[in-house]
C-alpha cells in the first residue's frame, strides 16, 4: 500500500506541475480483494480527501471505467499553494 500512495502522490504532483485540471485515476473495482473489499479504491478516496490541490472527485462515467476509476478536479497552478489537509 505505501507504494500505491507514493505513486498516487507522484502522479498528482506531476499533473499539477503540468497544469492539468482534470485527471482520471484507474484503481480497479477490487473484485478479487475478497472480504477486504476494494482496497485501492478506499486508499485513493482517503488520499484525495487529504490533498488540498484536489477540489473534487467522483467515480468516472461507465464508459471511462465506472466505479473502477475516478475523475479528479485539480486546482490551477495559479491558485493558492497546494498542501496537505489536516
MIDOSE-1310 file (N, C-alpha, C; in nm, 2 decimals, decimal comma, always signed):
residues 86
xxxx	+0,08/-0,12/+0,00/+0,00/+0,00/+0,00/+0,09/+0,13/+0,00; +0,20/+0,13/+0,07/+0,28/+0,25/+0,06/+0,33/+0,29/-0,08; +0,35/+0,18/-0,16/+0,39/+0,21/-0,30/+0,28/+0,27/-0,38; +0,16/+0,23/-0,35/+0,04/+0,29/-0,42/+0,02/+0,43/-0,38
xxxx	+0,04/+0,46/-0,25/+0,02/+0,60/-0,20/+0,13/+0,69/-0,27; +0,25/+0,64/-0,27/+0,36/+0,72/-0,33/+0,34/+0,74/-0,48; +0,29/+0,64/-0,55/+0,27/+0,65/-0,69/+0,16/+0,75/-0,72; +0,05/+0,75/-0,63/-0,06/+0,85/-0,65/-0,01/+0,99/-0,62
xxxx	+0,07/+1,01/-0,52/+0,12/+1,14/-0,49/+0,21/+1,19/-0,60; +0,30/+1,11/-0,65/+0,38/+1,15/-0,76/+0,30/+1,18/-0,89; +0,20/+1,10/-0,92/+0,12/+1,13/-1,03/+0,05/+1,26/-1,02; -0,01/+1,29/-0,90/-0,08/+1,41/-0,89/+0,01/+1,53/-0,89
xxxx	+0,13/+1,52/-0,83/+0,23/+1,63/-0,83/+0,27/+1,66/-0,98; +0,29/+1,56/-1,06/+0,33/+1,58/-1,20/+0,21/+1,64/-1,27; +0,09/+1,60/-1,25/-0,03/+1,65/-1,32/-0,04/+1,80/-1,28; -0,03/+1,83/-1,16/-0,04/+1,97/-1,11/+0,07/+2,06/-1,17
xxxx	+0,19/+2,00/-1,17/+0,31/+2,07/-1,23/+0,29/+2,10/-1,38; +0,22/+2,01/-1,45/+0,19/+2,03/-1,59/+0,07/+2,12/-1,62; +0,00/+2,16/-1,51/-0,12/+2,24/-1,53/-0,24/+2,17/-1,56; -0,25/+2,04/-1,54/-0,37/+1,96/-1,57/-0,48/+2,01/-1,47
xxxx	-0,60/+2,01/-1,52/-0,71/+2,05/-1,43/-0,80/+1,93/-1,40; -0,80/+1,83/-1,48/-0,88/+1,71/-1,46/-0,79/+1,59/-1,49; -0,79/+1,49/-1,41/-0,72/+1,36/-1,43/-0,81/+1,25/-1,40; -0,78/+1,13/-1,46/-0,85/+1,01/-1,43/-0,76/+0,91/-1,36
xxxx	-0,80/+0,86/-1,25/-0,72/+0,76/-1,18/-0,79/+0,63/-1,19; -0,73/+0,53/-1,25/-0,79/+0,40/-1,26/-0,73/+0,31/-1,15; -0,81/+0,27/-1,06/-0,77/+0,19/-0,94/-0,83/+0,05/-0,95; -0,92/+0,03/-1,04/-0,99/-0,10/-1,05/-1,10/-0,11/-0,96
xxxx	-1,18/-0,22/-0,97/-1,30/-0,23/-0,89/-1,28/-0,32/-0,77; -1,17/-0,38/-0,76/-1,14/-0,47/-0,64/-1,22/-0,59/-0,63; -1,25/-0,65/-0,75/-1,33/-0,77/-0,75/-1,26/-0,89/-0,69; -1,13/-0,89/-0,69/-1,05/-1,00/-0,63/-0,99/-0,97/-0,49
xxxx	-1,05/-0,87/-0,43/-1,00/-0,83/-0,29/-1,05/-0,91/-0,18; -1,15/-1,00/-0,21/-1,21/-1,09/-0,11/-1,29/-1,01/-0,01; -1,28/-1,05/+0,11/-1,36/-0,99/+0,22/-1,32/-0,84/+0,25; -1,19/-0,81/+0,22/-1,14/-0,68/+0,24/-1,21/-0,57/+0,16
xxxx	-1,27/-0,61/+0,05/-1,34/-0,51/-0,03/-1,23/-0,44/-0,12; -1,27/-0,34/-0,19/-1,19/-0,27/-0,29/-1,08/-0,18/-0,21; -0,96/-0,24/-0,19/-0,86/-0,18/-0,11/-0,80/-0,05/-0,17; -0,77/-0,06/-0,30/-0,71/+0,06/-0,37/-0,81/+0,17/-0,38
xxxx	-0,93/+0,14/-0,41/-1,03/+0,24/-0,42/-1,04/+0,32/-0,29; -1,05/+0,25/-0,18/-1,06/+0,31/-0,05/-0,94/+0,40/-0,02; -0,82/+0,35/-0,05/-0,69/+0,43/-0,03/-0,69/+0,55/-0,12; -0,73/+0,54/-0,24/-0,73/+0,66/-0,33/-0,83/+0,76/-0,28
xxxx	-0,95/+0,72/-0,24/-1,05/+0,81/-0,19/-1,00/+0,88/-0,06; -0,94/+0,81/+0,03/-0,89/+0,87/+0,15/-0,78/+0,96/+0,12; -0,69/+0,93/+0,03/-0,57/+1,02/+0,00/-0,62/+1,14/-0,07; -0,72/+1,13/-0,16/-0,77/+1,25/-0,23/-0,83/+1,35/-0,14
xxxx	-0,90/+1,30/-0,03/-0,96/+1,39/+0,06/-0,86/+1,47/+0,14; -0,74/+1,43/+0,15/-0,63/+1,49/+0,23/-0,55/+1,59/+0,15; -0,56/+1,59/+0,02/-0,48/+1,68/-0,07/-0,55/+1,81/-0,10; -0,50/+1,92/-0,06/-0,56/+2,05/-0,08/-0,58/+2,08/-0,23
xxxx	-0,49/+2,04/-0,31/-0,50/+2,07/-0,46/-0,61/+2,00/-0,52; -0,67/+1,90/-0,46/-0,79/+1,83/-0,51/-0,91/+1,90/-0,47; -0,98/+1,96/-0,57/-1,10/+2,04/-0,55/-1,22/+1,95/-0,53; -1,23/+1,84/-0,61/-1,34/+1,74/-0,61/-1,30/+1,62/-0,68
xxxx	-1,37/+1,51/-0,65/-1,35/+1,38/-0,73/-1,48/+1,30/-0,72; -1,50/+1,22/-0,82/-1,61/+1,13/-0,83/-1,58/+1,01/-0,92; -1,66/+0,91/-0,90/-1,65/+0,79/-0,99/-1,66/+0,84/-1,14; -1,59/+0,77/-1,22/-1,59/+0,80/-1,37/-1,72/+0,75/-1,43
xxxx	-1,75/+0,80/-1,55/-1,87/+0,75/-1,62/-1,84/+0,61/-1,66; -1,94/+0,53/-1,68/-1,93/+0,38/-1,71/-1,83/+0,36/-1,82; -1,84/+0,44/-1,93/-1,75/+0,43/-2,05/-1,61/+0,46/-2,01; -1,58/+0,53/-1,90/-1,45/+0,57/-1,86/-1,39/+0,49/-1,75
xxxx	-1,46/+0,38/-1,71/-1,42/+0,30/-1,60/-1,51/+0,28/-1,49; -1,62/+0,36/-1,49/-1,72/+0,34/-1,38/-1,66/+0,35/-1,24; -1,70/+0,26/-1,15/-1,65/+0,27/-1,02/-1,51/+0,21/-1,00; -1,45/+0,17/-1,11/-1,31/+0,13/-1,11/-1,22/+0,24/-1,15
xxxx	-1,27/+0,36/-1,16/-1,19/+0,48/-1,19/-1,25/+0,60/-1,13; -1,17/+0,71/-1,10/-1,23/+0,83/-1,06/-1,17/+0,95/-1,14; -1,26/+1,05/-1,15/-1,21/+1,17/-1,22/-1,18/+1,27/-1,10; -1,07/+1,34/-1,12/-1,03/+1,43/-1,01/-1,01/+1,57/-1,07
xxxx	-1,08/+1,67/-1,01/-1,06/+1,81/-1,04/-0,96/+1,87/-0,96; -0,85/+1,93/-1,02/-0,74/+1,99/-0,95/-0,74/+2,14/-0,96; -0,69/+2,20/-0,86/-0,68/+2,35/-0,86/-0,58/+2,39/-0,97; -0,59/+2,51/-1,02/-0,49/+2,56/-1,12/-0,36/+2,59/-1,05
xxxx	-0,25/+2,59/-1,12/-0,12/+2,62/-1,06/-0,12/+2,76/-1,01; -0,21/+2,84/-1,06/-0,20/+2,98/-1,02/-0,29/+3,01/-0,90; -0,35/+2,91/-0,85/-0,44/+2,92/-0,73/-0,35/+2,92/-0,61; -0,41/+2,91/-0,49/-0,34/+2,90/-0,36/-0,24/+2,79/-0,36
xxxx	-0,14/+2,80/-0,28/-0,04/+2,69/-0,28/-0,10/+2,56/-0,23; -0,06/+2,45/-0,29/-0,11/+2,31/-0,25/-0,04/+2,27/-0,13; -0,11/+2,19/-0,05/-0,05/+2,13/+0,07/-0,14/+2,01/+0,11; -0,12/+1,97/+0,23/-0,20/+1,86/+0,28/-0,30/+1,91/+0,38
xx	-0,42/+1,85/+0,37/-0,53/+1,89/+0,46/-0,50/+1,82/+0,59; -0,54/+1,88/+0,70/-0,52/+1,83/+0,83/-0,65/+1,78/+0,89
